[in-house]
Amino acid sequence: MDFRLTEEQELLLESLREIMARDCTEEYMKECNEKGEYPTRFINALSENGFGLLGVPEEHDGTPVDTMTMMLVAEEITKNGGPHFAFGQALSIVDMLEFGSEEQIADTMRAVKAGEVAFVLGFTEPQAGSDSSAIATTYTRKNGKVYINGHKTFMSNALRAPYMLCMARNADDAGNPDKMNAFSMWWVPMSAPGIKVERLHKIGWHMMDTCEVYLENVEIEEKDLVGVEGNGFKQVLINFEVERLLMAASVLGMAECAFEDAARYANQRVQFGKPIGTFQLIQEKITYMKIKIENMRNMVYRCAWEIDNKMPVQISSALAKLYCAQSSFEVIDDAMQIMGGIGYTTDTRISRLWLDSRVFRIGGGTDEVMIHAAGRAILKQYK
């Protein structure tokens, strides 16, 4: 494995850094975070410079790149203090490009090309977090129409998205012993009568809304079915390992961002007549932070290399997501400790990174689910 960047990757990342220096300054990030505002200026700048279509197939006017390049871009954005959600639409829309109708794909790509959120993923429910099979939202047919009833939660960008890719259970299959075959995906307009959206208040991720969505007799058409009826879960799993790795790459960048801030501070902050970086306890933190970052980078890059070489990544993607989510928070927490009281204020980005990074151990697959996924697969190798 050779992880040296290609000339094309170097130029791409250099271009990204120039965009961020202009449109994603720390002052702008702080302002958006404090006001709870979406960083529209930065997202638009990424879109205008082609990053929104990076990884999208050519037949949809995109720029195909390998998985490694996608991870490098995700890492670079957060390493420079940008929000994790600014990049990765190419991965989140795979379900629609693979299974959507021509009309649904057109709706999706219209938003992506404009730098907008194409849709919200309507999977998680109050009683169905890690246990997706517990989804209780139903769809029924009546007089040639389809009606959706249910309650979705932790819906990111629900206030901005024009559609929901909604997973719902066939109400007529309530007694079906094969629960996985009872679920289908539906393309639901967020402006439809019967949809109620309520914003959730979080300790982090202030730049992106997260909402409860209630669906009461929401009327849609048969044409709004996405893919094959009953194949909802099979369809949603098509790209989940790459999306899991994207989260690992994002938290890797966040850890690097915090580490670099803390290392610079340790060289500048004087106590007892000398920079605190000269004290062995600070050097110990810096050293172990660096080890964790190197381990995280190696896991992310190796998994990306495996994907690009058509190798199975069920274990490595779960391990990368688990380790990076945990280690990133540990690195950021140590960075805050090095920076002391100033790190706990909103005058530094360490506090924002600290709050934003913690949820990665929950979203996209909890630590416990990653352990189960990896552990089960590892043991199977030794039967």
Residue pairs with C-beta under 8 A, 6 or more apart in sequence:
1 301
1 302
1 305
3 301
3 305
5 13
5 72
9 68
9 69
9 72
12 69
12 72
12 73
13 72
13 73
13 76
15 49
16 51
16 73
16 76
16 77
17 76
17 80
19 42
19 45
19 46
19 49
19 51
20 42
20 77
20 80
20 81
20 82
22 45
23 41
23 42
23 45
24 39
24 42
24 45
24 77
24 80
24 81
24 82
26 81
26 349
28 39
28 41
28 42
29 39
29 81
29 82
29 83
29 207
29 349
29 352
30 346
30 349
30 352
31 37
32 38
32 39
32 206
32 207
33 206
33 207
33 346
33 352
34 206
34 346
36 206
36 207
37 207
38 160
38 207
38 208
38 209
39 82
39 83
39 86
39 207
42 82
42 83
42 86
43 86
43 115
44 115
46 52
46 86
46 87
46 115
47 113
47 114
47 115
48 115
50 63
51 73
51 87
52 89
52 112
52 113
52 115
53 60
53 61
53 62
53 63
53 90
53 112
53 113
54 62
54 63
54 65
54 69
54 70
54 73
54 87
54 90
55 62
55 63
55 64
55 65
55 69
55 70
55 90
55 91
56 62
56 63
56 64
56 90
56 93
56 97
56 109
56 112
57 64
57 97
58 64
60 97
60 105
60 109
61 109
61 113
62 90
66 304
66 308
67 242
67 245
67 304
67 307
67 308
68 301
68 304
68 305
68 308
70 88
70 90
70 91
70 242
70 246
70 249
70 304
71 245
71 246
71 249
71 300
71 301
71 304
72 249
73 87
74 84
74 87
74 88
74 246
74 249
74 250
74 253
75 249
75 250
75 252
75 253
75 256
75 300
76 253
77 83
77 84
77 86
77 87
77 250
77 253
78 84
78 250
78 251
78 252
78 253
78 254
78 256
78 257
79 252
79 253
79 254
79 256
79 257
80 253
80 257
81 257
81 349
83 207
83 208
83 356
84 247
84 250
84 251
84 253
84 254
84 356
85 156
85 157
85 207
85 208
88 243
88 246
89 112
89 117
89 118
91 239
91 242
91 243
91 246
92 118
92 121
92 243
93 108
93 109
93 112
93 118
93 119
94 238
94 239
95 165
95 185
95 226
95 227
95 235
95 236
95 238
95 239
96 104
96 105
96 108
96 118
96 119
96 165
96 226
97 105
97 108
98 227
98 235
98 238
99 185
99 226
99 227
99 228
99 235
100 108
100 187
100 226
100 227
101 223
101 226
103 223
104 187
104 224
104 226
107 118
107 162
107 163
107 187
108 118
108 119
109 118
111 117
111 118
111 119
111 162
112 118
116 160
117 157
117 160
117 161
118 161
118 162
118 163
119 161
119 162
119 163
119 164
119 165
119 187
120 155
120 156
120 157
120 158
120 161
120 163
120 164
120 165
120 190
120 213
121 155
121 156
121 164
121 165
122 137
122 152
122 155
122 164
122 165
122 166
122 167
122 188
122 213
123 132
123 135
123 152
123 167
123 236
124 152
124 153
124 154
124 155
125 134
125 135
125 136
125 137
125 150
125 151
125 152
125 153
126 151
126 153
127 134
127 136
128 134
128 135
128 136
129 366
130 365
130 366
130 368
130 369
132 167
132 233
133 179
133 180
135 150
135 167
135 168
135 169
135 183
136 150
136 151
136 169
137 148
137 149
137 150
137 151
137 152
137 166
137 167
137 168
137 169
137 215
138 148
138 149
138 150
138 168
138 169
138 170
138 171
139 146
139 147
139 148
139 149
139 168
139 169
139 170
139 171
139 184
139 186
140 146
140 147
140 149
140 171
140 172
141 147
144 222
145 219
145 220
145 221
146 186
146 219
146 220
146 221
146 222
146 224
146 225
147 217
147 218
147 219
147 220
148 166
148 168
148 186
148 188
148 194
148 215
148 217
148 218
148 220
149 215
149 216
149 217
149 218
150 168
150 214
150 215
151 212
151 213
151 214
151 215
152 164
152 166
152 212
152 213
152 214
152 215
153 200
153 211
153 212
153 213
154 200
154 210
154 363
155 164
155 197
155 210
155 211
155 212
155 213
156 208
156 209
156 210
157 208
157 209
158 164
158 190
158 197
158 209
158 210
158 211
158 213
159 197
159 199
159 209
159 211
160 209
161 190
162 189
162 190
162 191
163 187
163 188
163 189
163 190
164 187
164 188
164 190
164 213
165 185
165 186
165 187
165 188
165 226
166 185
166 186
166 187
166 188
166 215
167 183
167 184
167 185
167 232
167 233
167 236
168 183
168 184
168 186
168 232
169 182
169 183
170 176
170 182
170 183
170 184
170 229
170 230
173 181
173 182
174 182
176 182
180 233
180 234
181 230
181 231
182 230
183 230
183 232
183 233
184 225
184 226
184 227
184 228
184 229
184 230
184 231
184 232
185 225
185 226
185 227
185 232
185 235
185 236
186 220
186 224
186 225
186 226
187 220
187 224
187 225
187 226
188 195
188 215
188 218
188 220
188 224
189 220
190 197
192 218
192 219
192 220
193 218
193 219
194 215
194 216
194 217
194 218
194 219
195 213
195 214
195 215
195 216
195 218
196 213
196 214
196 216
197 211
197 212
197 213
197 214
198 211
198 212
198 213
198 214
199 209
199 210
199 211
200 210
200 211
200 212
202 210
202 359
203 355
203 358
204 352
204 355
204 356
204 357
204 358
204 359
205 355
205 356
205 359
226 235
227 235
228 235
241 307
241 313
241 314
241 317
242 307
242 317
243 364
244 317
244 318
244 320
244 321
244 364
244 365
245 300
245 303
245 304
245 307
245 313
245 317
245 320
245 321
247 321
247 324
247 325
247 360
247 363
247 364
248 296
248 299
248 300
248 303
248 317
248 320
248 321
248 323
248 324
248 325
249 300
249 304
249 324
250 360
251 296
251 324
251 325
251 328
251 329
251 357
251 360
252 293
252 296
252 297
252 300
252 324
252 328
254 328
254 332
254 353
254 356
254 357
255 289
255 292
255 293
255 296
255 324
255 327
255 328
255 331
255 332
255 357
256 293
257 349
257 353
258 331
258 332
258 335
258 336
258 349
258 350
258 353
258 354
259 286
259 289
259 290
259 293
259 331
259 335
261 335
261 339
261 348
261 349
261 350
262 286
262 289
262 334
262 335
262 336
262 338
262 339
262 343
262 350
263 277
263 286
265 338
265 339
266 275
266 276
266 277
266 282
266 286
266 338
267 275
267 277
268 275
269 275
269 276
269 277
269 339
269 340
270 276
276 282
276 338
277 283
277 286
282 338
285 334
285 337
285 338
286 338
288 334
289 331
289 334
289 335
292 327
292 330
292 331
293 327
293 331
295 323
295 327
296 320
296 323
296 324
296 327
296 328
299 316
299 319
299 320
299 323
299 324
300 320
300 324
302 316
303 313
303 316
303 317
303 320
306 312
306 313
306 316
307 313
314 373
314 374
314 377
315 374
315 377
315 378
318 365
318 370
318 371
318 373
318 374
318 377
319 370
319 374
321 364
321 365
321 370
322 367
322 370
322 371
322 374
324 360
325 357
325 360
325 361
325 367
326 361
326 367
328 357
328 360
329 354
329 357
329 358
329 360
329 361
332 350
332 353
332 354
332 357
333 354
335 343
335 350
335 353
336 343
336 344
336 350
336 351
336 354
337 343
339 348
339 350
342 348
343 350
343 351
344 351
345 351
346 352
361 367
365 373
